[in-house]
Amino acid sequence: MFYAAPISKHWQLAPEGSGVVQSEDDIDQCIRTILSTRKGADVTRPDFGSDHYKWLDTPEDVFVPNIVRETVLAIQTWEKRAVVEDIIFDGVAPHLTMTVYWRIADEVAGEVYTTDIRLERAAWI
C-alpha cells in the first residue's frame, strides 16, 4: 500500500516515485531489490544482492537446491527483518516464477507473506 508520508519506522520511497511503502510492503520491496541485484552490480556494496542467477541454465536437480540456497542466504544477509519460510517455483523454463514465502522476524506466529520474482524479467538478464 502506498502512503504520501511515513507512518511507520520501516519505510522507503515507492518504486514509481510517488509516496512511500511501509511495514511489510517495505520489506517486500527490499526483498525484490536484493533478488533483482547481481552481486557486484552495486559498486559501493559489492557483496550486496544474490548469486541465484548463476544457476538458471542448469538441470533442475542442480538448479532448485542452489537457487534456494542463494536466495535464502541473500535474504538472511541483507534483510534481517524477514525469515524465509519456503520457496516454490511455477512455470516451465524459461518462464519461471519463484515465490518466496516469508514472515516478519519479530513475530513468533506471524502471518506469512509472499514475494513473486519472474525470473525471465529480472533486471540483470
N, C-alpha and C positions, 0 to 999 in steps of 0.2 A: 504494500500500500504506500502511496506517495503522500508526503506532507509538505507544506510550504515552509515550516520551521520545525526544528527538532523538539520532540517532547520526551526523548529517551536519551540515556547516556551513550547508547550504541547507535550511531547514525553515520551516514555519509551521503554525498550528493547522489541523486538519482542518475542512472546512466544516460537518460535523454537530456540531462542538464536542467530539468525543471523540478524543483523541490528536492526532498531528501527521502531516503529509505531508512527505516528504523527497525530495531528489535530483530526478529527472525528474518525479515526481508534484508536487513543489513548483512547478516551472516550468510544468507543465501547468495547475495551479490559478491561477498568476499570469496566464497567457495567457487563461484563461477569464474572470478578473476584468477584465482590460484590455478584452477584446472584449465584455463584458457591461455596460460602463460608458460612458454617453454623455458626451462631452466637456462639461464644465461642471457635471456632476452632483456631483462632489466639490468642495465649496466651498473646501477647503484646498489642493486641487490642480486648478485649473480647466482645465488642459490635459491632465489625465490621462484616459485612455480612448481611444475611437475614434469617428470620424465615419462609419463604414461604413454605419450605419443610414440615412443621408440618401439612399442610392442604392437602397433597397429597392423603391420604386414606379416605377422607370424601366425602359425597354425593356432587354432582355438585352444588346444590344450596347453600351449605356451602363453598365448595372449591373455586369457582370463586371469590366471593367478598373478601374473606380472603386472597387468594394468591395475588390478585390485590393490596389490601391494603398493605400487607407486602412488595411487590415488589416496589411500589411507595415510601413507607416510607424509604426503604433501599437506593434507588437511590437518593431521596431528602437529605438524611442524609450524604451519602458518596460520591456522585458525583454531586457537586453543579453546574458543567458546563452543565449539561443536564437537560431538562424538559421533563417529560413523557407526551406524547400526548394520547396514547391509549395502551391497552394490549389486545391481542386476543389469543385464543387457537385453535390449529388444531390437529386433530387426535382423536384417541379413547384410553382411558386408557387401559394399562399403557403406551402406546406410544404417549405421548403428546409433542407438541412443543408449547412453549409460545413465542410469538413475542411481543417485547416491541418497540413501536413507540416513538421516542424521537427526540428532536431538541436541538441545542446548545442554551444555556440560554441567551447569549448576543445578539442573533439575534431576532429582533422583528418578522419578517416574514421569518424566516429561513427555510431551507429545512428540511424535516422530514426524519430521519434515522431509521433503524430497527436493532434489535438485536434478533436473534433466540436462545432460550435456549431449548435443547432437555432434557426434564425433566427426562426421564429414564436414561440418561447418565451423570447426574450431579455427580460431584466428591464425594459428601457426601452420595450417596446412597450405 
